[in-house]
Amino acid sequence: MTQDSEAAATDPAAAVLDDLKFNADGLLPAIAQQHDTGEVLMLAWMNREAVAETIRTGRVCYWSRSRGTLWRKGESSGQVQTLKELRWDCDGDTLLLLVDQKGVACHTGRRNCFYNALRDGKPAIIAEVEISPEELYG
């Protein structure tokens, strides 16, 4: 076993982080997708610490650009994402997180964040609110 493969065996986050290319702000986009249905849930941002924590704990953690801090999905709403598989693209600059989403993924109370669509040449809302933001966040 090589030194690199030994390190990867003991610290899988280190092996993944070595392959990733973060932008000038130290972030990369992460797409969350429901692991068993393929439904695209949301896009958020991750820094090195968020990626490492997600791999280490199995609970998805993002970087909140607006708050400037780690954001553990569901920490205030209870709508937790459990990591099933982490993938990265050929350039190493985008993540695909296959997750098990408990409840809704969107802060608007919808199942996913992609509820706006252009249909028949007109903008349309294609998913209803399942739980009010007031119920989610108090």
Secondary structure, DSSP 8 states (H G I E B T S, - for coil): --HHHHHHHH-HHHHHHHH----TTS-EEEEEEETTT--EEEEEEE-HHHHHHHHHHSB-EEEETTTTEEEETTTTT---EEEEEEEE-TTSS-EEEEEEE-S--STTSSSSS--EEEETTEEEE-S--SS-HHHHH-
